[in-house]
Amino acid sequence: MYSMTEVPLSDPALLALFKALSDALGHTAQEDPQQLLMNGADVLVAVLAWHDGKAVGCGLLLKFNDSTAEIKRMYSRQPGVGTAVLAYLENYARQHGFQKLVGAARIINSKAVNFYLHKGFKKCASYGKYKYSSQSICMEKLLSS
């Protein structure tokens, strides 16, 4: 299946997948992952999924508040990778005492929206930088113990 590794935000394979994600979403400016830290984000974990020696998926988990973690920068290059990355992030959040996950996706990215809904996320009130965005949908999932 896939092996998972926790990596620093500066990891070259992680940066390559972030660029692929930005390209896939049609972003002209590349988001610098170090910007997350400079903006005060509390990065809990960055994870890479590997298959046959190649990085095929990634995801970040940020601390949103004491009980909630936020999923960011999920990306996969193969079917099934997103499920593996999400399961890893959910387990990490659960093991560190978080009761809920939140995440956002662009409405136009129906594949991502449907993925999260299929994995038990429900639409929730918009938050943070998405609060007044008509282009994003915010979702949440309660974590069982």
OpenMM code with the backbone's topology and positions (N, CA, C; nanometers):
from openmm import Vec3, app, unit

residues = "MET TYR SER MET THR GLU VAL PRO LEU SER ASP PRO ALA LEU LEU ALA LEU PHE LYS ALA LEU SER ASP ALA LEU GLY HIS THR ALA GLN GLU ASP PRO GLN GLN LEU LEU MET ASN GLY ALA ASP VAL LEU VAL ALA VAL LEU ALA TRP HIS ASP GLY LYS ALA VAL GLY CYS GLY LEU LEU LEU LYS PHE ASN ASP SER THR ALA GLU ILE LYS ARG MET TYR SER ARG GLN PRO GLY VAL GLY THR ALA VAL LEU ALA TYR LEU GLU ASN TYR ALA ARG GLN HIS GLY PHE GLN LYS LEU VAL GLY ALA ALA ARG ILE ILE ASN SER LYS ALA VAL ASN PHE TYR LEU HIS LYS GLY PHE LYS LYS CYS ALA SER TYR GLY LYS TYR LYS TYR SER SER GLN SER ILE CYS MET GLU LYS LEU LEU SER SER".split()
positions = [
    Vec3(0.0841, -0.1188, 0.0000),
    Vec3(0.0000, 0.0000, 0.0000),
    Vec3(0.0882, 0.1246, 0.0000),
    Vec3(0.0663, 0.2143, 0.0933),
    Vec3(0.1432, 0.3384, 0.1001),
    Vec3(0.2140, 0.3474, 0.2341),
    Vec3(0.3374, 0.3955, 0.2308),
    Vec3(0.4056, 0.4244, 0.3566),
    Vec3(0.3940, 0.5749, 0.3803),
    Vec3(0.3822, 0.6121, 0.5060),
    Vec3(0.3630, 0.7523, 0.5424),
    Vec3(0.4828, 0.7992, 0.6241),
    Vec3(0.5289, 0.9202, 0.5951),
    Vec3(0.6359, 0.9789, 0.6749),
    Vec3(0.5989, 1.1218, 0.7115),
    Vec3(0.6338, 1.1572, 0.8337),
    Vec3(0.6189, 1.2953, 0.8780),
    Vec3(0.7452, 1.3687, 0.8370),
    Vec3(0.7281, 1.4873, 0.7787),
    Vec3(0.8413, 1.5605, 0.7228),
    Vec3(0.8337, 1.7080, 0.7623),
    Vec3(0.9466, 1.7795, 0.7557),
    Vec3(0.9425, 1.9248, 0.7781),
    Vec3(0.8835, 1.9949, 0.6552),
    Vec3(0.8361, 2.1179, 0.6754),
    Vec3(0.7777, 2.1939, 0.5641),
    Vec3(0.8782, 2.2219, 0.4525),
    Vec3(1.0052, 2.2084, 0.4828),
    Vec3(1.1090, 2.2352, 0.3828),
    Vec3(1.1446, 2.1123, 0.2989),
    Vec3(1.0812, 1.9987, 0.3234),
    Vec3(1.1138, 1.8758, 0.2519),
    Vec3(1.0913, 1.8939, 0.1018),
    Vec3(1.1921, 1.8625, 0.0185),
    Vec3(1.1793, 1.8825, -0.1271),
    Vec3(1.0622, 1.8067, -0.1906),
    Vec3(1.0364, 1.6857, -0.1457),
    Vec3(0.9245, 1.6085, -0.2033),
    Vec3(0.7915, 1.6736, -0.1663),
    Vec3(0.7808, 1.7264, -0.0453),
    Vec3(0.6596, 1.7966, -0.0032),
    Vec3(0.6407, 1.9230, -0.0861),
    Vec3(0.7477, 1.9974, -0.1046),
    Vec3(0.7407, 2.1207, -0.1838),
    Vec3(0.7007, 2.0910, -0.3289),
    Vec3(0.7512, 1.9809, -0.3834),
    Vec3(0.7153, 1.9426, -0.5215),
    Vec3(0.5660, 1.9106, -0.5307),
    Vec3(0.5105, 1.8422, -0.4305),
    Vec3(0.3678, 1.8117, -0.4330),
    Vec3(0.2844, 1.9379, -0.4113),
    Vec3(0.3305, 2.0296, -0.3269),
    Vec3(0.2601, 2.1570, -0.3100),
    Vec3(0.2545, 2.2317, -0.4428),
    Vec3(0.3643, 2.2288, -0.5184),
    Vec3(0.3661, 2.2959, -0.6490),
    Vec3(0.2691, 2.2271, -0.7443),
    Vec3(0.2664, 2.0948, -0.7427),
    Vec3(0.1732, 2.0208, -0.8292),
    Vec3(0.0288, 2.0545, -0.7919),
    Vec3(0.0002, 2.0675, -0.6635),
    Vec3(-0.1338, 2.1046, -0.6190),
    Vec3(-0.1695, 2.2446, -0.6687),
    Vec3(-0.0787, 2.3393, -0.6509),
    Vec3(-0.1035, 2.4756, -0.6979),
    Vec3(-0.1268, 2.4784, -0.8485),
    Vec3(-0.0452, 2.4030, -0.9217),
    Vec3(-0.0623, 2.3956, -1.0674),
    Vec3(-0.1986, 2.3362, -1.1033),
    Vec3(-0.2378, 2.2305, -1.0325),
    Vec3(-0.3659, 2.1655, -1.0596),
    Vec3(-0.4835, 2.2580, -1.0319),
    Vec3(-0.4675, 2.3457, -0.9326),
    Vec3(-0.5747, 2.4396, -0.8974),
    Vec3(-0.5696, 2.5675, -0.9811),
    Vec3(-0.4666, 2.5784, -1.0649),
    Vec3(-0.4560, 2.6953, -1.1516),
    Vec3(-0.4045, 2.8196, -1.0821),
    Vec3(-0.3326, 2.8008, -0.9708),
    Vec3(-0.2746, 2.9169, -0.9021),
    Vec3(-0.1523, 2.9645, -0.9797),
    Vec3(-0.1453, 3.0931, -1.0029),
    Vec3(-0.0293, 3.1469, -1.0739),
    Vec3(0.0856, 3.1737, -0.9781),
    Vec3(0.0554, 3.2127, -0.8548),
    Vec3(0.1591, 3.2361, -0.7547),
    Vec3(0.1687, 3.1123, -0.6656),
    Vec3(0.2894, 3.0682, -0.6412),
    Vec3(0.3090, 2.9511, -0.5561),
    Vec3(0.3028, 2.9935, -0.4091),
    Vec3(0.2287, 2.9168, -0.3293),
    Vec3(0.2196, 2.9439, -0.1862),
    Vec3(0.3434, 2.8869, -0.1181),
    Vec3(0.4134, 2.9699, -0.0433),
    Vec3(0.5313, 2.9274, 0.0296),
    Vec3(0.4866, 2.8636, 0.1602),
    Vec3(0.5174, 2.7348, 0.1813),
    Vec3(0.4724, 2.6708, 0.3043),
    Vec3(0.5285, 2.7383, 0.4291),
    Vec3(0.6449, 2.8000, 0.4176),
    Vec3(0.6998, 2.8715, 0.5330),
    Vec3(0.6108, 2.9898, 0.5706),
    Vec3(0.5299, 3.0374, 0.4747),
    Vec3(0.4368, 3.1473, 0.5012),
    Vec3(0.3360, 3.1075, 0.6091),
    Vec3(0.3014, 2.9799, 0.6144),
    Vec3(0.2117, 2.9314, 0.7188),
    Vec3(0.2679, 2.9639, 0.8566),
    Vec3(0.3975, 2.9374, 0.8726),
    Vec3(0.4609, 2.9639, 1.0012),
    Vec3(0.4689, 3.1130, 1.0290),
    Vec3(0.5015, 3.1906, 0.9267),
    Vec3(0.5126, 3.3355, 0.9443),
    Vec3(0.3776, 3.3991, 0.9741),
    Vec3(0.2697, 3.3372, 0.9267),
    Vec3(0.1356, 3.3888, 0.9532),
    Vec3(0.0816, 3.3404, 1.0875),
    Vec3(0.1666, 3.2743, 1.1649),
    Vec3(0.1273, 3.2304, 1.2978),
    Vec3(0.0581, 3.0964, 1.3035),
    Vec3(0.0568, 3.0232, 1.1943),
    Vec3(-0.0076, 2.8916, 1.1947),
    Vec3(0.0720, 2.7954, 1.2823),
    Vec3(0.0021, 2.7154, 1.3560),
    Vec3(0.0628, 2.6136, 1.4407),
    Vec3(0.0556, 2.4811, 1.3648),
    Vec3(0.1614, 2.4515, 1.2892),
    Vec3(0.1646, 2.3293, 1.2092),
    Vec3(0.1890, 2.2112, 1.3028),
    Vec3(0.0932, 2.1205, 1.3067),
    Vec3(0.1059, 2.0022, 1.3912),
    Vec3(0.1888, 1.8946, 1.3222),
    Vec3(0.1587, 1.8705, 1.1938),
    Vec3(0.2313, 1.7674, 1.1204),
    Vec3(0.2147, 1.7890, 0.9699),
    Vec3(0.3211, 1.7590, 0.8972),
    Vec3(0.3177, 1.7515, 0.7509),
    Vec3(0.3502, 1.6067, 0.7174),
    Vec3(0.2738, 1.5475, 0.6289),
    Vec3(0.2916, 1.4062, 0.5992),
    Vec3(0.3002, 1.3834, 0.4480),
    Vec3(0.3843, 1.2871, 0.4122),
    Vec3(0.3972, 1.2428, 0.2735),
    Vec3(0.3565, 1.0962, 0.2648),
    Vec3(0.2879, 1.0625, 0.1580),
    Vec3(0.2569, 0.9229, 0.1264),
    Vec3(0.3521, 0.8789, 0.0162),
    Vec3(0.4076, 0.7605, 0.0319),
    Vec3(0.5064, 0.7074, -0.0624),
    Vec3(0.4564, 0.5771, -0.1238),
    Vec3(0.4883, 0.5586, -0.2514),
    Vec3(0.4596, 0.4333, -0.3210),
    Vec3(0.5726, 0.4077, -0.4199),
    Vec3(0.6341, 0.2913, -0.4092),
    Vec3(0.7465, 0.2548, -0.4972),
    Vec3(0.8558, 0.3613, -0.4982),
    Vec3(0.8849, 0.4175, -0.3811),
    Vec3(0.9933, 0.5143, -0.3683),
    Vec3(0.9608, 0.6543, -0.4157),
    Vec3(0.8356, 0.6790, -0.4526),
    Vec3(0.7963, 0.8124, -0.4997),
    Vec3(0.6911, 0.8719, -0.4075),
    Vec3(0.7043, 1.0029, -0.3828),
    Vec3(0.6031, 1.0735, -0.3042),
    Vec3(0.4792, 1.0905, -0.3918),
    Vec3(0.3661, 1.0370, -0.3461),
    Vec3(0.2442, 1.0382, -0.4276),
    Vec3(0.1291, 1.1130, -0.3609),
    Vec3(0.1510, 1.1652, -0.2414),
    Vec3(0.0446, 1.2395, -0.1744),
    Vec3(0.0971, 1.3122, -0.0530),
    Vec3(0.0205, 1.4121, -0.0093),
    Vec3(0.0638, 1.4909, 0.1055),
    Vec3(-0.0567, 1.5527, 0.1760),
    Vec3(-0.0302, 1.6039, 0.2935),
    Vec3(-0.1309, 1.6769, 0.3689),
    Vec3(-0.0680, 1.7418, 0.4906),
    Vec3(-0.1315, 1.8466, 0.5375),
    Vec3(-0.0879, 1.9172, 0.6587),
    Vec3(-0.2015, 1.9155, 0.7588),
    Vec3(-0.1635, 1.9246, 0.8847),
    Vec3(-0.2601, 1.9404, 0.9918),
    Vec3(-0.2150, 2.0586, 1.0753),
    Vec3(-0.3044, 2.1568, 1.0895),
    Vec3(-0.2770, 2.2764, 1.1688),
    Vec3(-0.3648, 2.2760, 1.2925),
    Vec3(-0.3147, 2.3376, 1.3987),
    Vec3(-0.3983, 2.3557, 1.5171),
    Vec3(-0.4905, 2.4732, 1.4897),
    Vec3(-0.6203, 2.4494, 1.4952),
    Vec3(-0.7203, 2.5542, 1.4744),
    Vec3(-0.7560, 2.6173, 1.6084),
    Vec3(-0.7818, 2.5320, 1.7068),
    Vec3(-0.7987, 2.5745, 1.8465),
    Vec3(-0.7716, 2.4519, 1.9331),
    Vec3(-0.7990, 2.4600, 2.0628),
    Vec3(-0.7628, 2.3504, 2.1527),
    Vec3(-0.8325, 2.2190, 2.1219),
    Vec3(-0.9488, 2.2235, 2.0575),
    Vec3(-1.0221, 2.0998, 2.0319),
    Vec3(-1.0330, 2.0654, 1.8826),
    Vec3(-0.9855, 2.1548, 1.7966),
    Vec3(-1.0065, 2.1388, 1.6523),
    Vec3(-0.8754, 2.1534, 1.5755),
    Vec3(-0.8539, 2.0636, 1.4795),
    Vec3(-0.7394, 2.0715, 1.3887),
    Vec3(-0.7918, 2.0967, 1.2473),
    Vec3(-0.7108, 2.1651, 1.1671),
    Vec3(-0.7504, 2.1989, 1.0307),
    Vec3(-0.6638, 2.1246, 0.9304),
    Vec3(-0.7287, 2.0639, 0.8333),
    Vec3(-0.6583, 1.9959, 0.7243),
    Vec3(-0.6278, 2.0978, 0.6145),
    Vec3(-0.5039, 2.0954, 0.5677),
    Vec3(-0.4602, 2.1864, 0.4611),
    Vec3(-0.3754, 2.1093, 0.3602),
    Vec3(-0.3697, 2.1607, 0.2397),
    Vec3(-0.2781, 2.1164, 0.1342),
    Vec3(-0.2815, 1.9663, 0.1077),
    Vec3(-0.4021, 1.9078, 0.1101),
    Vec3(-0.4163, 1.7660, 0.0749),
    Vec3(-0.4032, 1.7526, -0.0765),
    Vec3(-0.3240, 1.6551, -0.1184),
    Vec3(-0.3055, 1.6330, -0.2616),
    Vec3(-0.2646, 1.4878, -0.2833),
    Vec3(-0.3156, 1.4291, -0.3898),
    Vec3(-0.2751, 1.2924, -0.4233),
    Vec3(-0.2575, 1.2792, -0.5732),
    Vec3(-0.1643, 1.1942, -0.6097),
    Vec3(-0.1359, 1.1679, -0.7511),
    Vec3(-0.1917, 1.0347, -0.7991),
    Vec3(-0.2463, 0.9557, -0.7068),
    Vec3(-0.2976, 0.8227, -0.7421),
    Vec3(-0.4270, 0.7986, -0.6657),
    Vec3(-0.5156, 0.7183, -0.7210),
    Vec3(-0.6368, 0.6815, -0.6472),
    Vec3(-0.6008, 0.6107, -0.5163),
    Vec3(-0.6724, 0.6433, -0.4108),
    Vec3(-0.6517, 0.5799, -0.2806),
    Vec3(-0.5550, 0.6524, -0.1896),
    Vec3(-0.4715, 0.7378, -0.2460),
    Vec3(-0.3719, 0.8074, -0.1651),
    Vec3(-0.4392, 0.9069, -0.0703),
    Vec3(-0.5371, 0.9796, -0.1201),
    Vec3(-0.6063, 1.0772, -0.0359),
    Vec3(-0.6690, 1.0117, 0.0861),
    Vec3(-0.7267, 0.8933, 0.0670),
    Vec3(-0.7859, 0.8196, 0.1784),
    Vec3(-0.6796, 0.7843, 0.2819),
    Vec3(-0.5628, 0.7405, 0.2349),
    Vec3(-0.4541, 0.7038, 0.3262),
    Vec3(-0.4015, 0.8264, 0.4021),
    Vec3(-0.3842, 0.9374, 0.3325),
    Vec3(-0.3350, 1.0595, 0.3968),
    Vec3(-0.4374, 1.1096, 0.4983),
    Vec3(-0.5640, 1.1129, 0.4594),
    Vec3(-0.6678, 1.1595, 0.5506),
    Vec3(-0.6755, 1.0707, 0.6745),
    Vec3(-0.6674, 0.9396, 0.6578),
    Vec3(-0.6708, 0.8481, 0.7722),
    Vec3(-0.5545, 0.8759, 0.8670),
    Vec3(-0.4372, 0.9020, 0.8108),
    Vec3(-0.3200, 0.9326, 0.8933),
    Vec3(-0.3430, 1.0612, 0.9725),
    Vec3(-0.3918, 1.1646, 0.9037),
    Vec3(-0.4150, 1.2930, 0.9703),
    Vec3(-0.5247, 1.2814, 1.0764),
    Vec3(-0.6302, 1.2066, 1.0466),
    Vec3(-0.7363, 1.1861, 1.1454),
    Vec3(-0.6819, 1.1154, 1.2692),
    Vec3(-0.6043, 1.0104, 1.2490),
    Vec3(-0.5469, 0.9372, 1.3624),
    Vec3(-0.4528, 1.0263, 1.4431),
    Vec3(-0.3720, 1.1048, 1.3740),
    Vec3(-0.2808, 1.1961, 1.4426),
    Vec3(-0.3610, 1.2930, 1.5300),
    Vec3(-0.4638, 1.3524, 1.4727),
    Vec3(-0.5461, 1.4487, 1.5475),
    Vec3(-0.6112, 1.3808, 1.6683),
    Vec3(-0.6669, 1.2644, 1.6475),
    Vec3(-0.7326, 1.1901, 1.7559),
    Vec3(-0.6327, 1.1591, 1.8676),
    Vec3(-0.5142, 1.1112, 1.8317),
    Vec3(-0.4123, 1.0745, 1.9315),
    Vec3(-0.3611, 1.1954, 2.0089),
    Vec3(-0.3761, 1.3148, 1.9507),
    Vec3(-0.3298, 1.4361, 2.0175),
    Vec3(-0.4445, 1.5139, 2.0826),
    Vec3(-0.5574, 1.4471, 2.0996),
    Vec3(-0.6658, 1.5026, 2.1794),
    Vec3(-0.7636, 1.5949, 2.1083),
    Vec3(-0.7562, 1.6026, 1.9769),
    Vec3(-0.8508, 1.6875, 1.9040),
    Vec3(-0.9824, 1.6118, 1.8841),
    Vec3(-1.0938, 1.6843, 1.8960),
    Vec3(-1.2241, 1.6226, 1.8810),
    Vec3(-1.2885, 1.6482, 1.7448),
    Vec3(-1.2307, 1.7419, 1.6692),
    Vec3(-1.2936, 1.7780, 1.5422),
    Vec3(-1.1870, 1.8187, 1.4414),
    Vec3(-1.2173, 1.7914, 1.3140),
    Vec3(-1.1363, 1.8396, 1.2020),
    Vec3(-1.2197, 1.9371, 1.1213),
    Vec3(-1.1543, 2.0397, 1.0693),
    Vec3(-1.2180, 2.1295, 0.9744),
    Vec3(-1.1295, 2.1361, 0.8504),
    Vec3(-1.1907, 2.1752, 0.7411),
    Vec3(-1.1167, 2.1917, 0.6168),
    Vec3(-1.2004, 2.2708, 0.5187),
    Vec3(-1.1353, 2.3204, 0.4175),
    Vec3(-1.2056, 2.3982, 0.3152),
    Vec3(-1.1573, 2.3530, 0.1778),
    Vec3(-1.2445, 2.3665, 0.0816),
    Vec3(-1.2113, 2.3353, -0.0574),
    Vec3(-1.2816, 2.4364, -0.1464),
    Vec3(-1.2216, 2.4602, -0.2605),
    Vec3(-1.2877, 2.5474, -0.3568),
    Vec3(-1.4084, 2.4737, -0.4145),
    Vec3(-1.5195, 2.5420, -0.4244),
    Vec3(-1.6425, 2.4813, -0.4757),
    Vec3(-1.6196, 2.4225, -0.6143),
    Vec3(-1.5403, 2.4907, -0.6948),
    Vec3(-1.5127, 2.4439, -0.8304),
    Vec3(-1.4374, 2.3096, -0.8293),
    Vec3(-1.3703, 2.2792, -0.7193),
    Vec3(-1.2965, 2.1543, -0.7065),
    Vec3(-1.3912, 2.0464, -0.6523),
    Vec3(-1.4861, 2.0075, -0.7345),
    Vec3(-1.5900, 1.9131, -0.6911),
    Vec3(-1.5316, 1.7792, -0.6472),
    Vec3(-1.4193, 1.7398, -0.7042),
    Vec3(-1.3557, 1.6142, -0.6643),
    Vec3(-1.3176, 1.6196, -0.5162),
    Vec3(-1.2579, 1.7293, -0.4727),
    Vec3(-1.2186, 1.7434, -0.3316),
    Vec3(-1.3414, 1.7538, -0.2417),
    Vec3(-1.4383, 1.8341, -0.2819),
    Vec3(-1.5607, 1.8500, -0.2020),
    Vec3(-1.6280, 1.7146, -0.1837),
    Vec3(-1.6451, 1.6402, -0.2911),
    Vec3(-1.7090, 1.5090, -0.2834),
    Vec3(-1.6269, 1.4107, -0.2011),
    Vec3(-1.4941, 1.4192, -0.2112),
    Vec3(-1.4070, 1.3327, -0.1322),
    Vec3(-1.4339, 1.3539, 0.0171),
    Vec3(-1.4306, 1.4794, 0.0606),
    Vec3(-1.4516, 1.5080, 0.2034),
    Vec3(-1.5917, 1.4673, 0.2482),
    Vec3(-1.6927, 1.4965, 0.1681),
    Vec3(-1.8293, 1.4590, 0.2051),
    Vec3(-1.8419, 1.3062, 0.2164),
    Vec3(-1.7789, 1.2348, 0.1242),
    Vec3(-1.7811, 1.0882, 0.1263),
    Vec3(-1.7089, 1.0328, 0.2498),
    Vec3(-1.6128, 1.1078, 0.3031),
    Vec3(-1.5346, 1.0638, 0.4198),
    Vec3(-1.5959, 1.1094, 0.5518),
    Vec3(-1.7205, 1.1576, 0.5484),
    Vec3(-1.7909, 1.1896, 0.6724),
    Vec3(-1.7891, 1.3347, 0.7137),
    Vec3(-1.7325, 1.4214, 0.6322),
    Vec3(-1.7355, 1.5641, 0.6624),
    Vec3(-1.8734, 1.6192, 0.6278),
    Vec3(-1.9125, 1.7221, 0.6992),
    Vec3(-2.0395, 1.7911, 0.6750),
    Vec3(-2.0098, 1.9384, 0.6536),
    Vec3(-2.0910, 2.0018, 0.5710),
    Vec3(-2.0758, 2.1450, 0.5489),
    Vec3(-2.0956, 2.2175, 0.6821),
    Vec3(-2.0140, 2.3210, 0.7050),
    Vec3(-2.0246, 2.3991, 0.8281),
    Vec3(-2.0130, 2.5474, 0.7936),
    Vec3(-2.0280, 2.6308, 0.8945),
    Vec3(-2.0149, 2.7748, 0.8748),
    Vec3(-1.8731, 2.8070, 0.8283),
    Vec3(-1.8623, 2.9029, 0.7390),
    Vec3(-1.7312, 2.9450, 0.6903),
    Vec3(-1.6520, 3.0072, 0.8049),
    Vec3(-1.5210, 2.9913, 0.7977),
    Vec3(-1.4332, 3.0404, 0.9042),
    Vec3(-1.3094, 3.1055, 0.8440),
    Vec3(-1.2389, 3.1814, 0.9284),
    Vec3(-1.1105, 3.2386, 0.8906),
    Vec3(-1.1140, 3.3119, 0.7589),
    Vec3(-1.0128, 3.2858, 0.6761),
    Vec3(-1.0021, 3.3561, 0.5477),
    Vec3(-1.1121, 3.3158, 0.4503),
    Vec3(-1.1871, 3.2111, 0.4820),
    Vec3(-1.2955, 3.1653, 0.3949),
    Vec3(-1.4297, 3.2282, 0.4322),
    Vec3(-1.4340, 3.3036, 0.5416),
    Vec3(-1.5592, 3.3550, 0.5968),
    Vec3(-1.6447, 3.4285, 0.4930),
    Vec3(-1.5816, 3.5069, 0.4091),
    Vec3(-1.6578, 3.5849, 0.3110),
    Vec3(-1.6308, 3.5402, 0.1679),
    Vec3(-1.5798, 3.4188, 0.1532),
    Vec3(-1.5495, 3.3670, 0.0200),
    Vec3(-1.6708, 3.2958, -0.0380),
    Vec3(-1.7076, 3.3360, -0.1573),
    Vec3(-1.8170, 3.2670, -0.2266),
    Vec3(-1.7618, 3.1515, -0.3105),
    Vec3(-1.6286, 3.1346, -0.3095),
    Vec3(-1.5656, 3.0316, -0.3911),
    Vec3(-1.5270, 2.9072, -0.3127),
    Vec3(-1.5446, 2.9110, -0.1801),
    Vec3(-1.5017, 2.7997, -0.0959),
    Vec3(-1.6176, 2.7426, -0.0166),
    Vec3(-1.6016, 2.6171, 0.0188),
    Vec3(-1.6960, 2.5507, 0.1082),
    Vec3(-1.6143, 2.5001, 0.2275),
    Vec3(-1.6658, 2.5243, 0.3478),
    Vec3(-1.6005, 2.4775, 0.4691),
    Vec3(-1.6748, 2.3542, 0.5204),
    Vec3(-1.5971, 2.2594, 0.5728),
    Vec3(-1.6543, 2.1340, 0.6203),
    Vec3(-1.5913, 2.0956, 0.7523),
    Vec3(-1.6610, 2.0114, 0.8273),
    Vec3(-1.6100, 1.9638, 0.9558),
    Vec3(-1.6456, 1.8172, 0.9756),
    Vec3(-1.5670, 1.7542, 1.0620),
    Vec3(-1.5927, 1.6135, 1.0961),
    Vec3(-1.5595, 1.5942, 1.2425),
    Vec3(-1.6533, 1.5385, 1.3166),
    Vec3(-1.6298, 1.5047, 1.4554),
    Vec3(-1.5491, 1.3755, 1.4592),
    Vec3(-1.4497, 1.3724, 1.5450),
    Vec3(-1.3652, 1.2534, 1.5583),
    Vec3(-1.4140, 1.1701, 1.6760),
    Vec3(-1.4298, 1.0412, 1.6539),
    Vec3(-1.4682, 0.9526, 1.7635),
    Vec3(-1.3418, 0.9123, 1.8391),
    Vec3(-1.3602, 0.8767, 1.9631),
    Vec3(-1.2439, 0.8394, 2.0474),
    Vec3(-1.1867, 0.7055, 2.0098),
] * unit.nanometer
topology = app.Topology()
chain = topology.addChain("A")
for resn in residues:
    res = topology.addResidue(resn, chain)
    for name in ("N", "CA", "C"):
        topology.addAtom(name, app.Element.getBySymbol(name[0]), res)
